[in-house]
Each structure stands twice: as C-alpha cells, then as structure tokens.
Amino acid sequence: MINFKINGIPVQAEEGVTILDAAKKANIKIPTLCYNPDLSPWASCGLCIVRMAGSPKMVRACTTSIDGGFEGKDIITHDSEIIATRRIILELILSNHPNDCLQCSRSGSCELQTLTADFGIREMPYKKMVNEIPVDDSNPAIVLCPEKCIRCGRCVKVCQDVQNVWALEFQGRGFKGKIASAADTPLGESPCIKCGQCAAHCPVGAIYEHDDTVKVWNALHNADLHTVVQIAPAVRVALAEEFGLEPGTIITKKIYAALRRLGFKTVFDTNFSADLTIMEEGSELVKRLTEKGSAIPLITSCCPAWVDYLEKYYTDMIPNFSTAKSPQQMMGAMIKAYWADKASVTPEKVYSVSVMPCTAKKWETQRNDDMKSAGTFLKKDTGYDVDIVITTRELARMIKQAGIDILNLADEEADSPMGPYTGAGTIFGVTGGVMEAAVRSAYYLVTKKELPDVNFTPARGLEGVKEGEVDFGNGTKIRIAVAHQMGNIAAVLDKIRAARVAGQEPPYHFVEVMACRGGCVAGGGQPYGATDEVRKQRSSGIYKDDTQSKYRCSHLNPCINQVYKEFLGEPGGHKAHELLHTKYVERELYIK
C-alpha cells in the first residue's frame, strides 16, 4: 500500500492501481472521455491530465500507475492550468463536432455534452471544421454517424478487444482520420454481429440503434391492427434507470400498465416464451444425450449476436447448435399461430412488437424464412412472426413522449395465457441464466424428480467462462460451460475442437453463450452506462424476481402445460418443430 495525497487529502492505495482509480476511491472526479471501465485505458483524449505538486509535467491519470515513487507525494488533479488545458481540449473536440445536439440520439445522455456544460463552454475560439461523412444506415440494427465521432476509440476497442469481432477500425490520420467499418465497407456488409456494444460504449451520438418508435406509433394509431407486445427478462430490471431509479429496480407490473397506456391491446411477457424455450431446448438436450451419434455438446441459441457470430466464425459447430428459436421468436410464432385464433383475432391484422435489451434482436426477426413460421403454419401471409423490435431505450423515449408517469402507475398483470412465467424464465436475462433454467427442468425430464436445490450457483457471476457439473444420478453427470462476452468464447469452442481432433470425449455436454458481458442485462439496447457494478445490480434484480416467483422451474408453469395440451402437443413434437425451431447456415464475413 502506498500512502500519498490527492489535492492535499491523505490517500492510501494499492501499488499498481492508476491515479484515476485511486481518485475515484477518494471521491475525486477526474474528467474523461476515452476511458471506460470495461476497456483497457489508452490515454486518447487527454482530459484526465494531472501532475505532482511542484512539477510542471502533466501525466494522464488513466494510464499512470501508483508506485513507490508516489510515497508521501501530493497529486494535483485540479488547478487553473490543468482546468484551462482541459477546456482547450474540449474546445478543439467541439471545433470538429456538429452542433445538432437537439436532434442527436444522445441528447441528454451525451458525455461530451455533459463535460461542455460542466466547463461552461459558451463560445468557440476555433474555426469550425466538421469532417462531413455520410451516415451509414446499412446495418439492420445500428447506425454509424461518423461526423459525430470524437475518435475516442471506445467502439474500436470493445469491438476488437472485448468482442473479438473486428468490424470497426481506425482509418486515416489527422483531420481526415475516422472510425469506420472494416475495409471501409458499409457496416451492413462487414463482419458486424449487431450486438450493439459499440453503441453502448460510444460517449456521443456517433453510433446508435435504428430508431423504430415511429413505426410502432403508426401501428398503435392504426385502428385496423391489433397491436401485441412482449417484454424481455432484462428490460424489467433496467427501464427504471431511465426514470431516475437505481439499476436492478424491478418495475415489471408498471411496465405492463405503461404499455397499455401507450395503446397496446394485448401485453405478453417474453419470460413465458423463455419457459417455452426451456421445454424445447431441455427436451433436445435429453434427446441428444440419450441418442447415439447426436452432436454433443448442445450449444444454446437464444442470443442472435452469438448466432450471427457462429454462422460466420465457427461454422463447423453448426451441428452442435440448438435448433430451438430464441424466446422472442417463439413468442412471435405463438402469438400469430396460436393466440390469435384463441382470441378470435385475424392473424393477418396482428402487429407483433417486442421490447428487447438487444440491438441484434432487430436483425433476428428477419434472419431467415423460419421467422415467418406462423404464416407457413397457417398458410396465410402474416408477415414475419415479430413485426418490429424496439430497445429498452426506445421504450423509455415512447413512455416519456406519451407523458406517462410510469413510476406512479398502479401495478397490472400481463395477459394470459402467454404472460405468467416462472423464475426460470426471468433468469434468461443474465449470463448463466439459460443454463441454470435448463438444468432445473432437464433434471426433472431425466429423473422425474424435482431438483433439490434449484439455485445452480456454478452458472452465476461475471467470470468470463464458468464451468460446472450436474449429477443426474445413476452415474449420469452433465458437464456444463457458460461463456459471455464474445472475446471469451474461443477458449470454450477451441477446447471442444481440440477434443474432437484428438478423438476424445467432449469436455462439455451443454454450453451457454451470450454475446454481451453479463448477458442481456447489459445488452446493446439497455440504458447507457453499464459497468460491472451496474451489471451486478441488474443481475441481483433478476435473481430477486426469480426467488419471489411462485414457480421456479419452467415445467411447472401451468400456462406452459396448458399451451402444450391445447395446441403444441409435446415438447419436440411435429407442431413444436414447425413453429419453434430453426436452422443455421454458413455466412460470409463480408457480404458480396
């Protein structure tokens, strides 16, 4: 431990931590733009400059580590020269930045806008020179607006270092330098997997999700349409942040009420179809474990960014992929193929909306023709099973536009039969949740007994790769792996490949993958500012929703059993495969 001072205040910090981290612990805020706790610091913006008392030399707090030389010294983080220098940096950034804040997607949540206000910048001493580059909206999930880019590099670092996708890169130098898609192709033709982590980490409005709220408003105001909505597990523990509450605050029943105030005629919950997914995927796991020659391990398929990644980078693993659709797509198919008839609603007039924490879900709705399964089943043109997807952020904007005081609404319930859910359905929103939910029901499907303790803790936490084992009795032990954050996936899949090449038994029987760190709670469409602390808070809300549920295993959901009895037949049956399962193909990294 090193003893030193920051602005005259005695501080003790462990050797090796940065000045920036030490200052945070001492409740001293040093301004930054390029820094993000998810990423390794690289001192791009220069706003975090500090110096030792009595020294004219300025260093960058994000990359300068505390060592023995700091013992007894005083670090100055704010004085007139440091503040003036930071002000100049901001003015130079603003001289290359558009002045359309009122029309920007990040207005009110822009880090540059906040710093400009903090420093009271009212005039521009430098000539305005904006690098005019056209907007790239070729990607179905996210939009690239290069002229707003401040070249902090956060999007590149998260895409390359964290996600290992390499769809974004630096191009050019100086004034003409920019961040663009790989090889300067349109973003929609690049290796991008639509996870939206670039947008989630961008401090300004240079990358953002496709805004589909106008399409939803138009549908809500169309008297000929019956608008149906579903909300994903992770939405319920994050939306409240947009209205001033702490991350992890559960407002599920107020969301139902707000959706009805917006004009939706029917409100369902994706947690129900998460339970449905477990019935299908759990049955698929049991079948693969018991049938000779089946592809093991079974790999989950709920995350569309992961599906896109696998179809591009790990095509040899396609036989291992679960054919079960994601909960969003299962719900979309069931709404039009089952519920519409039950509710005496013309399926062609159903407009199905989903609220997701994920930008890749916008792409998933049209991933292949299997996403039109309701129409195929009914032999009618019902369009795609899910007509449109909006993110948690987009829903928050709609609620604000409608003047709805969501926090003071009376609680309401979702509609039946595709609203009630179990705790297993809600934990889909966090890394390890799909695995834990599957274990709860797979244990029952194999043993015909309930799992003594449904809390499968080996699947929980933020460790990049988690491993565990489930004892099903009679000598049957299932080895599992959970990976989240795309850059961690290779370690698991390469281990599977190595065993296959060596002719050995697979190291795992069941593998869960989520593209985003922490799982859907920190998806690309969630409220900005996700850190590991925020991820933990949102995850805590998910597990709280699980523990307070009447039923905690998908196979115990009475409405799930009702749907199988009335319509689907049995898990993995012919009708279930027609509506709830899909297939995968090899995709090119660059679309030609």
C-alpha positions as CSV (number, residue, x, y, z in Angstrom):
1,M,0.0,0.0,0.0
2,I,1.3,3.5,-0.9
3,N,0.5,6.5,1.2
4,F,0.2,9.8,-0.7
5,K,-2.1,12.7,-1.1
6,I,-4.6,13.9,-3.8
7,N,-5.2,17.6,-3.7
8,G,-3.8,17.6,-0.1
9,I,-6.2,14.8,1.0
10,P,-4.4,11.8,2.5
11,V,-5.0,8.7,0.4
12,Q,-3.8,5.1,0.7
13,A,-3.9,2.9,-2.5
14,E,-2.5,-0.4,-3.5
15,E,0.6,-0.3,-5.7
16,G,-0.2,-0.7,-9.3
17,V,-3.7,1.0,-9.4
18,T,-4.0,4.0,-11.6
19,I,-4.3,7.6,-10.4
20,L,-7.8,7.7,-11.9
21,D,-8.9,4.7,-9.8
22,A,-7.3,6.0,-6.7
23,A,-9.0,9.3,-7.1
24,K,-12.4,7.6,-7.6
25,K,-12.0,5.8,-4.3
26,A,-11.2,9.2,-2.7
27,N,-14.4,10.6,-4.2
28,I,-12.5,12.9,-6.5
29,K,-13.8,13.0,-10.1
30,I,-11.2,13.4,-12.9
31,P,-12.9,14.1,-16.2
32,T,-12.5,11.5,-19.0
33,L,-13.9,10.8,-22.5
34,C,-11.9,7.9,-23.9
35,Y,-11.8,5.9,-20.6
36,N,-14.4,3.2,-19.9
37,P,-14.1,0.7,-17.0
38,D,-14.8,-2.2,-19.4
39,L,-11.8,-1.3,-21.6
40,S,-8.1,-1.2,-21.1
41,P,-7.1,2.6,-20.8
42,W,-5.1,4.0,-23.6
43,A,-5.0,7.8,-22.9
44,S,-6.5,9.0,-26.2
45,C,-8.4,12.2,-25.2
46,G,-6.0,13.7,-22.7
47,L,-8.8,15.1,-20.4
48,C,-7.6,13.2,-17.3
49,I,-4.2,15.1,-17.1
50,V,-2.8,15.6,-13.5
51,R,0.6,16.4,-12.0
52,M,2.7,16.0,-9.0
53,A,2.7,19.1,-6.7
54,G,5.6,21.4,-7.7
55,S,6.2,19.7,-11.1
56,P,5.3,21.3,-14.4
57,K,4.9,17.8,-16.1
58,M,1.4,16.6,-16.7
59,V,0.6,12.9,-16.9
60,R,-2.6,11.1,-17.8
61,A,-4.4,9.6,-14.8
62,C,-6.0,6.7,-16.6
63,T,-2.6,5.1,-17.6
64,T,-0.3,6.3,-14.8
65,S,0.1,3.7,-12.0
66,I,0.8,4.3,-8.4
67,D,4.3,3.0,-7.3
68,G,6.8,3.6,-4.6
69,G,7.8,7.0,-6.1
70,F,4.4,8.4,-5.0
71,E,5.0,7.7,-1.3
72,G,4.4,10.9,0.6
73,K,3.8,12.9,-2.6
74,D,0.8,15.1,-3.5
75,I,-1.0,14.7,-6.8
76,I,-2.8,17.7,-8.1
77,T,-5.9,16.9,-10.2
78,H,-7.4,20.4,-10.5
79,D,-5.6,23.7,-10.7
80,S,-6.0,26.7,-13.0
81,E,-3.5,25.4,-15.6
82,I,-5.0,21.9,-15.7
83,I,-8.5,23.2,-16.0
84,A,-7.5,25.6,-18.8
85,T,-5.8,22.7,-20.6
86,R,-8.9,20.5,-20.3
87,R,-11.0,23.4,-21.6
88,I,-8.8,23.8,-24.7
89,I,-9.1,20.0,-25.3
90,L,-12.9,20.2,-25.2
91,E,-12.9,23.3,-27.4
92,L,-10.8,21.5,-30.0
93,I,-13.0,18.5,-30.0
94,L,-16.1,20.7,-30.4
95,S,-14.5,22.5,-33.3
96,N,-14.7,19.2,-35.2
97,H,-18.2,18.3,-33.9
98,P,-21.6,19.1,-35.3
99,N,-23.9,21.4,-33.3
100,D,-27.1,19.5,-33.7
101,C,-27.5,18.4,-30.1
102,L,-31.2,18.9,-30.1
103,Q,-31.6,16.3,-32.9
104,C,-29.0,13.9,-31.6
105,S,-29.9,10.5,-30.3
106,R,-27.7,11.1,-27.3
107,S,-29.0,14.5,-26.3
108,G,-29.3,14.5,-22.5
109,S,-27.1,11.4,-22.1
110,C,-24.0,12.6,-24.1
111,E,-20.7,12.6,-22.2
112,L,-19.3,15.4,-24.4
113,Q,-22.4,17.5,-23.8
114,T,-22.2,16.9,-20.0
115,L,-18.5,18.0,-19.9
116,T,-19.2,21.0,-22.1
117,A,-21.8,22.1,-19.6
118,D,-19.5,21.3,-16.6
119,F,-16.8,23.5,-18.1
120,G,-19.2,26.3,-19.0
121,I,-18.1,26.5,-22.6
122,R,-20.3,29.1,-24.3
123,E,-18.1,30.4,-27.2
124,M,-16.0,28.7,-29.8
125,P,-12.5,30.2,-30.2
126,Y,-11.5,27.9,-33.1
127,K,-12.8,27.7,-36.7
128,K,-15.5,25.1,-37.1
129,M,-14.2,22.3,-39.3
130,V,-16.6,19.3,-39.3
131,N,-15.4,16.3,-41.3
132,E,-18.6,15.7,-43.3
133,I,-19.0,11.9,-43.8
134,P,-22.4,10.4,-44.8
135,V,-24.4,8.4,-42.3
136,D,-24.1,4.6,-42.7
137,D,-27.5,3.0,-42.0
138,S,-26.9,-0.2,-44.0
139,N,-26.9,-2.3,-40.8
140,P,-30.3,-3.5,-39.7
141,A,-29.6,-3.0,-36.1
142,I,-27.2,0.0,-35.6
143,V,-26.4,3.3,-37.4
144,L,-23.0,4.8,-37.8
145,C,-22.8,8.6,-37.9
146,P,-19.0,9.2,-38.5
147,E,-19.1,13.0,-38.4
148,K,-20.1,12.9,-34.7
149,C,-17.2,10.7,-33.9
150,I,-14.7,12.2,-31.5
151,R,-12.1,9.4,-32.1
152,C,-12.0,8.3,-28.5
153,G,-11.6,4.7,-29.8
154,R,-14.0,3.1,-27.3
155,C,-16.1,1.5,-30.1
156,V,-13.0,0.0,-31.8
157,K,-11.6,-1.3,-28.5
158,V,-14.9,-3.0,-27.5
159,C,-15.4,-4.5,-31.0
160,Q,-11.8,-5.8,-31.3
161,D,-10.5,-6.4,-27.7
162,V,-13.8,-7.3,-25.9
163,Q,-16.0,-8.9,-28.6
164,N,-13.2,-10.1,-31.0
165,V,-15.4,-9.2,-34.0
166,W,-13.2,-6.6,-35.7
167,A,-16.0,-5.0,-37.6
168,L,-14.7,-1.4,-36.7
169,E,-11.2,0.1,-37.1
170,F,-9.3,3.4,-37.3
171,Q,-8.8,4.7,-40.8
172,G,-6.7,7.7,-41.9
173,R,-4.9,10.3,-39.8
174,G,-5.3,13.8,-38.7
175,F,-8.4,15.8,-39.7
176,K,-9.4,13.1,-42.2
177,G,-9.0,10.3,-39.7
178,K,-12.1,8.4,-38.9
179,I,-13.5,5.3,-37.4
180,A,-15.3,3.1,-39.9
181,S,-16.3,-0.4,-40.6
182,A,-13.6,-2.9,-41.6
183,A,-12.1,-2.2,-45.0
184,D,-14.4,0.8,-45.2
185,T,-17.3,-1.4,-46.4
186,P,-20.8,-0.4,-45.4
187,L,-21.4,-1.6,-41.9
188,G,-24.2,-3.9,-43.1
189,E,-21.7,-5.8,-45.2
190,S,-19.0,-6.0,-42.6
191,P,-18.3,-8.8,-40.0
192,C,-20.6,-6.9,-37.6
193,I,-22.7,-9.2,-35.4
194,K,-25.1,-6.4,-34.4
195,C,-24.5,-6.8,-30.7
196,G,-24.6,-3.0,-30.2
197,Q,-21.7,-2.9,-27.7
198,C,-20.1,-0.2,-29.9
199,A,-23.2,1.9,-29.4
200,A,-23.4,1.1,-25.7
201,H,-19.8,2.3,-25.2
202,C,-19.8,5.3,-27.5
203,P,-19.8,8.5,-25.4
204,V,-21.6,10.6,-28.1
205,G,-24.1,10.0,-30.8
206,A,-21.7,8.5,-33.4
207,I,-23.2,5.0,-33.1
208,Y,-26.8,4.3,-32.1
209,E,-29.6,1.8,-32.6
210,H,-32.1,2.1,-35.5
211,D,-35.0,4.0,-34.0
212,D,-38.2,2.2,-34.9
213,T,-40.5,4.1,-32.5
214,V,-42.3,5.9,-35.3
215,K,-43.3,2.6,-36.9
216,V,-44.7,1.4,-33.5
217,W,-46.6,4.7,-33.0
218,N,-48.1,4.3,-36.5
219,A,-49.2,0.8,-35.7
220,L,-50.7,1.8,-32.4
221,H,-52.7,4.5,-34.1
222,N,-53.9,2.2,-36.9
223,A,-57.4,1.0,-35.9
224,D,-57.2,-1.9,-38.3
225,L,-54.3,-3.5,-36.4
226,H,-54.3,-5.5,-33.2
227,T,-51.1,-4.5,-31.5
228,V,-49.5,-7.1,-29.3
229,V,-46.3,-6.5,-27.3
230,Q,-43.8,-8.7,-25.3
231,I,-41.1,-7.6,-22.9
232,A,-37.8,-9.4,-22.4
233,P,-36.5,-10.5,-19.0
234,A,-33.7,-7.9,-18.7
235,V,-36.0,-4.9,-19.5
236,R,-37.8,-5.1,-16.1
237,V,-34.5,-4.5,-14.2
238,A,-33.2,-1.7,-16.3
239,L,-36.0,0.5,-17.6
240,A,-36.4,2.2,-14.2
241,E,-32.9,3.8,-14.7
242,E,-34.3,6.0,-17.4
243,F,-36.7,7.4,-14.8
244,G,-34.1,8.1,-12.1
245,L,-34.2,4.8,-10.1
246,E,-31.3,2.5,-9.2
247,P,-30.2,-0.3,-11.6
248,G,-31.9,-3.5,-10.7
249,T,-35.2,-2.0,-9.6
250,I,-38.0,-4.3,-10.7
251,I,-41.0,-2.5,-12.2
252,T,-42.4,-5.3,-14.3
253,K,-46.1,-4.7,-13.5
254,K,-45.8,-0.9,-14.0
255,I,-44.3,-1.7,-17.5
256,Y,-47.4,-3.8,-18.3
257,A,-49.5,-0.8,-17.3
258,A,-47.5,1.7,-19.3
259,L,-47.7,-0.5,-22.4
260,R,-51.4,-0.5,-22.2
261,R,-51.4,3.3,-21.7
262,L,-49.3,3.5,-24.9
263,G,-52.2,1.8,-26.7
264,F,-51.1,-1.9,-26.9
265,K,-54.2,-4.1,-26.9
266,T,-52.5,-7.2,-25.6
267,V,-49.5,-7.4,-23.3
268,F,-47.4,-10.6,-23.0
269,D,-44.1,-11.4,-21.3
270,T,-41.1,-13.0,-23.1
271,N,-40.4,-14.7,-19.8
272,F,-43.3,-17.1,-20.7
273,S,-41.6,-18.0,-24.0
274,A,-38.3,-18.4,-22.1
275,D,-40.1,-21.1,-20.2
276,L,-41.3,-22.5,-23.6
277,T,-37.7,-22.4,-24.8
278,I,-36.5,-24.4,-21.9
279,M,-39.2,-27.1,-22.6
280,E,-37.9,-27.4,-26.2
281,E,-34.2,-27.0,-25.5
282,G,-34.3,-29.2,-22.4
283,S,-36.0,-31.9,-24.3
284,E,-33.5,-31.5,-27.1
285,L,-30.6,-31.9,-24.6
286,V,-32.1,-35.1,-23.2
287,K,-32.6,-36.5,-26.7
288,R,-29.0,-35.7,-27.7
289,L,-27.7,-37.3,-24.5
290,T,-29.7,-40.5,-25.0
291,E,-29.5,-41.0,-28.8
292,K,-26.2,-42.4,-30.1
293,G,-24.5,-40.3,-32.7
294,S,-26.0,-37.0,-31.6
295,A,-23.9,-33.8,-31.8
296,I,-22.6,-33.1,-28.3
297,P,-22.2,-30.6,-26.7
298,L,-25.5,-28.9,-27.3
299,I,-24.9,-25.1,-27.6
300,T,-27.6,-22.6,-26.7
301,S,-29.1,-20.4,-29.5
302,C,-31.1,-17.6,-27.6
303,C,-28.6,-14.8,-28.4
304,P,-28.9,-13.6,-32.0
305,A,-25.5,-11.8,-32.0
306,W,-23.9,-15.2,-31.0
307,V,-25.9,-16.9,-33.7
308,D,-24.5,-14.5,-36.3
309,Y,-21.0,-14.9,-34.9
310,L,-21.2,-18.7,-35.0
311,E,-22.5,-18.7,-38.6
312,K,-19.5,-16.6,-39.6
313,Y,-16.6,-17.8,-37.5
314,Y,-17.5,-21.3,-36.2
315,T,-19.4,-22.9,-38.9
316,D,-18.1,-26.4,-38.0
317,M,-20.1,-26.0,-34.8
318,I,-23.5,-25.6,-36.5
319,P,-24.5,-29.2,-35.9
320,N,-24.0,-28.6,-32.2
321,F,-26.3,-25.6,-32.2
322,S,-29.7,-26.0,-30.5
323,T,-32.4,-25.8,-33.1
324,A,-34.7,-24.0,-30.6
325,K,-35.6,-20.5,-31.5
326,S,-35.0,-17.6,-29.1
327,P,-37.8,-16.7,-26.7
328,Q,-38.6,-13.6,-28.8
329,Q,-39.2,-15.7,-31.9
330,M,-41.1,-18.4,-30.1
331,M,-43.4,-15.8,-28.7
332,G,-43.9,-14.2,-32.1
333,A,-44.8,-17.5,-33.7
334,M,-47.2,-18.4,-30.9
335,I,-48.9,-15.0,-30.9
336,K,-49.9,-15.4,-34.6
337,A,-50.3,-19.2,-34.9
338,Y,-52.0,-20.0,-31.5
339,W,-53.2,-16.9,-29.6
340,A,-54.8,-15.1,-32.5
341,D,-57.2,-18.0,-33.1
342,K,-57.8,-18.4,-29.4
343,A,-58.7,-14.7,-29.1
344,S,-60.7,-14.6,-32.3
345,V,-58.2,-12.0,-33.8
346,T,-57.4,-12.2,-37.5
347,P,-53.7,-13.2,-37.6
348,E,-53.0,-11.0,-40.6
349,K,-54.1,-8.0,-38.6
350,V,-51.8,-8.8,-35.6
351,Y,-48.9,-6.4,-35.3
352,S,-46.3,-8.0,-33.0
353,V,-43.9,-5.8,-31.2
354,S,-41.1,-6.9,-28.8
355,V,-39.2,-4.8,-26.3
356,M,-35.6,-6.1,-26.0
357,P,-32.4,-5.2,-24.3
358,C,-30.6,-6.1,-27.5
359,T,-30.0,-4.4,-30.9
360,A,-29.3,-7.7,-32.6
361,K,-32.9,-8.7,-32.0
362,K,-33.9,-6.2,-34.7
363,W,-31.9,-8.3,-37.2
364,E,-33.1,-11.6,-35.8
365,T,-36.8,-11.0,-36.8
366,Q,-35.8,-11.4,-40.4
367,R,-32.8,-13.8,-40.0
368,N,-34.4,-16.4,-42.3
369,D,-37.7,-17.7,-43.5
370,D,-38.2,-19.7,-40.3
371,M,-39.0,-16.3,-38.8
372,K,-42.3,-16.5,-40.8
373,S,-43.3,-19.8,-39.3
374,A,-46.8,-18.7,-38.2
375,G,-47.7,-17.8,-41.8
376,T,-46.2,-21.0,-43.1
377,F,-48.2,-23.0,-40.5
378,L,-51.5,-21.1,-41.2
379,K,-50.9,-21.0,-44.9
380,K,-51.5,-17.2,-44.8
381,D,-49.4,-14.1,-45.3
382,T,-49.0,-13.0,-41.7
383,G,-45.6,-11.4,-42.4
384,Y,-42.7,-12.0,-40.0
385,D,-43.6,-13.6,-36.7
386,V,-42.3,-10.5,-34.9
387,D,-43.0,-7.3,-36.9
388,I,-40.8,-4.8,-35.1
389,V,-38.3,-4.6,-32.2
390,I,-37.6,-1.7,-30.0
391,T,-34.9,-1.5,-27.3
392,T,-35.3,-0.6,-23.7
393,R,-34.0,2.9,-24.5
394,E,-36.6,3.3,-27.3
395,L,-39.4,2.2,-24.9
396,A,-38.3,4.8,-22.4
397,R,-38.5,7.5,-25.0
398,M,-42.0,6.4,-26.0
399,I,-43.2,6.5,-22.4
400,K,-41.8,10.0,-22.0
401,Q,-43.3,11.2,-25.3
402,A,-46.7,9.9,-24.1
403,G,-46.4,11.8,-20.8
404,I,-46.8,8.6,-18.8
405,D,-45.7,8.8,-15.2
406,I,-44.7,5.2,-15.1
407,L,-43.4,5.1,-11.5
408,N,-46.8,6.1,-10.1
409,L,-48.9,3.8,-12.2
410,A,-50.9,1.1,-10.4
411,D,-49.5,-2.4,-11.0
412,E,-51.1,-4.5,-13.7
413,E,-50.7,-8.1,-14.8
414,A,-49.7,-9.5,-18.2
415,D,-52.4,-11.1,-20.3
416,S,-52.9,-14.9,-20.2
417,P,-52.0,-17.5,-21.3
418,M,-48.7,-16.1,-22.5
419,G,-47.9,-13.7,-19.7
420,P,-47.4,-15.8,-16.5
421,Y,-43.9,-17.0,-16.1
422,T,-41.6,-18.8,-13.7
423,G,-38.3,-17.8,-12.1
424,A,-36.5,-19.9,-14.7
425,G,-37.9,-17.7,-17.4
426,T,-36.8,-14.5,-15.8
427,I,-33.1,-15.6,-15.3
428,F,-32.7,-15.8,-19.0
429,G,-31.7,-12.1,-18.7
430,V,-28.4,-12.8,-17.0
431,T,-25.3,-14.8,-18.0
432,G,-25.7,-18.4,-16.9
433,G,-29.5,-18.0,-16.6
434,V,-30.4,-20.1,-19.7
435,M,-28.1,-22.8,-18.4
436,E,-29.5,-22.7,-14.8
437,A,-33.1,-22.7,-16.1
438,A,-32.3,-25.7,-18.4
439,V,-30.7,-27.6,-15.6
440,R,-33.7,-27.2,-13.4
441,S,-36.0,-28.8,-16.0
442,A,-33.6,-31.2,-17.6
443,Y,-33.0,-32.7,-14.2
444,Y,-36.8,-33.4,-13.9
445,L,-37.0,-34.7,-17.5
446,V,-34.3,-37.2,-16.8
447,T,-35.1,-38.3,-13.2
448,K,-38.8,-37.4,-13.0
449,K,-37.9,-35.8,-9.7
450,E,-37.5,-32.1,-8.8
451,L,-34.0,-30.7,-8.3
452,P,-33.4,-30.5,-4.5
453,D,-31.8,-27.0,-4.8
454,V,-32.8,-25.1,-7.9
455,N,-30.1,-22.4,-7.3
456,F,-27.3,-23.6,-9.6
457,T,-24.6,-21.2,-8.5
458,P,-21.8,-22.5,-10.8
459,A,-23.5,-20.7,-13.6
460,R,-23.7,-17.4,-11.8
461,G,-21.2,-14.4,-11.7
462,L,-19.2,-12.3,-14.1
463,E,-16.2,-14.7,-14.6
464,G,-15.7,-14.9,-18.4
465,V,-16.0,-18.7,-18.6
466,K,-17.8,-20.7,-15.9
467,E,-17.7,-24.5,-15.6
468,G,-19.7,-26.9,-13.5
469,E,-21.2,-30.4,-13.3
470,V,-24.7,-31.6,-12.6
471,D,-25.3,-35.1,-11.1
472,F,-28.5,-36.6,-12.5
473,G,-28.0,-39.8,-10.5
474,N,-27.3,-43.3,-11.8
475,G,-23.8,-42.2,-12.7
476,T,-25.1,-39.6,-15.2
477,K,-23.1,-36.4,-14.8
478,I,-23.6,-33.4,-17.1
479,R,-20.6,-31.1,-17.7
480,I,-21.6,-27.5,-18.5
481,A,-19.8,-24.4,-19.6
482,V,-21.1,-20.8,-19.6
483,A,-19.3,-18.1,-21.6
484,H,-20.3,-14.4,-22.0
485,Q,-18.6,-11.5,-23.8
486,M,-17.7,-12.7,-27.3
487,G,-14.0,-12.5,-26.7
488,N,-14.2,-15.3,-24.2
489,I,-16.0,-17.8,-26.5
490,A,-12.9,-19.0,-28.3
491,A,-11.5,-20.7,-25.2
492,V,-14.5,-22.9,-24.9
493,L,-15.0,-23.7,-28.5
494,D,-11.3,-24.4,-29.1
495,K,-11.4,-26.8,-26.2
496,I,-14.3,-28.6,-27.9
497,R,-12.5,-28.7,-31.2
498,A,-9.2,-30.0,-29.6
499,A,-11.1,-32.9,-28.0
500,R,-12.8,-33.7,-31.3
501,V,-9.5,-33.7,-33.3
502,A,-7.9,-35.9,-30.6
503,G,-10.9,-38.3,-30.8
504,Q,-11.6,-37.7,-27.1
505,E,-14.9,-37.3,-25.3
506,P,-16.3,-33.8,-25.5
507,P,-15.3,-31.6,-22.5
508,Y,-18.9,-30.4,-22.0
509,H,-22.4,-31.7,-22.7
510,F,-24.1,-28.3,-22.6
511,V,-22.7,-24.9,-23.4
512,E,-24.4,-21.5,-23.0
513,V,-23.1,-18.4,-24.8
514,M,-24.2,-14.8,-24.5
515,A,-22.5,-12.1,-26.7
516,C,-22.6,-9.3,-24.1
517,R,-20.7,-9.1,-20.9
518,G,-23.1,-10.0,-18.1
519,G,-25.7,-11.3,-20.6
520,C,-28.8,-9.4,-21.7
521,V,-28.8,-7.2,-18.6
522,A,-26.0,-5.3,-20.3
523,G,-27.2,-5.7,-23.9
524,G,-26.6,-3.1,-26.6
525,G,-30.1,-1.7,-26.2
526,Q,-30.1,-1.2,-22.4
527,P,-29.7,2.2,-20.7
528,Y,-26.3,3.7,-21.1
529,G,-23.6,3.5,-18.5
530,A,-23.3,-0.3,-17.9
531,T,-20.3,-1.2,-15.7
532,D,-19.7,-4.3,-13.8
533,E,-21.3,-2.7,-10.7
534,V,-24.4,-1.9,-12.8
535,R,-24.4,-5.4,-14.2
536,K,-24.3,-6.9,-10.7
537,Q,-27.2,-4.6,-9.6
538,R,-29.3,-5.6,-12.6
539,S,-28.5,-9.3,-12.1
540,S,-29.4,-9.0,-8.5
541,G,-32.8,-7.7,-9.6
542,I,-33.2,-10.7,-12.0
543,Y,-32.4,-13.2,-9.2
544,K,-34.8,-11.4,-6.9
545,D,-37.6,-11.8,-9.4
546,D,-36.7,-15.5,-9.6
547,T,-36.8,-16.1,-5.9
548,Q,-40.1,-14.3,-5.4
549,S,-41.8,-16.3,-8.2
550,K,-44.5,-18.9,-7.3
551,Y,-42.9,-21.4,-9.6
552,R,-39.2,-21.5,-10.3
553,C,-39.0,-24.3,-12.9
554,S,-40.3,-24.0,-16.5
555,H,-42.0,-27.3,-16.5
556,L,-44.1,-26.2,-13.5
557,N,-45.6,-23.2,-15.3
558,P,-49.4,-24.1,-15.6
559,C,-49.8,-21.9,-18.7
560,I,-46.9,-23.7,-20.4
561,N,-48.6,-27.0,-19.7
562,Q,-51.9,-25.5,-21.0
563,V,-50.4,-24.5,-24.3
564,Y,-48.9,-27.9,-24.9
565,K,-52.2,-29.6,-24.0
566,E,-54.3,-27.3,-26.1
567,F,-52.0,-26.7,-29.1
568,L,-48.4,-27.9,-29.3
569,G,-48.8,-31.5,-28.2
570,E,-45.4,-32.5,-26.7
571,P,-42.0,-30.7,-26.5
572,G,-40.0,-31.5,-29.6
573,G,-43.1,-32.8,-31.4
574,H,-44.0,-32.1,-35.0
575,K,-46.0,-28.9,-34.4
576,A,-43.4,-27.6,-32.0
577,H,-40.7,-28.2,-34.6
578,E,-42.7,-26.4,-37.3
579,L,-43.2,-23.3,-35.2
580,L,-40.5,-23.2,-32.5
581,H,-37.3,-24.5,-34.2
582,T,-34.9,-23.1,-36.9
583,K,-31.8,-24.0,-38.9
584,Y,-28.4,-22.3,-39.5
585,V,-26.2,-21.7,-42.5
586,E,-22.7,-20.6,-43.1
587,R,-22.4,-16.9,-43.7
588,E,-19.7,-14.8,-45.4
589,L,-17.7,-12.4,-43.2
590,Y,-18.2,-9.8,-45.8
591,I,-21.4,-9.6,-47.8
592,K,-20.7,-9.5,-51.5
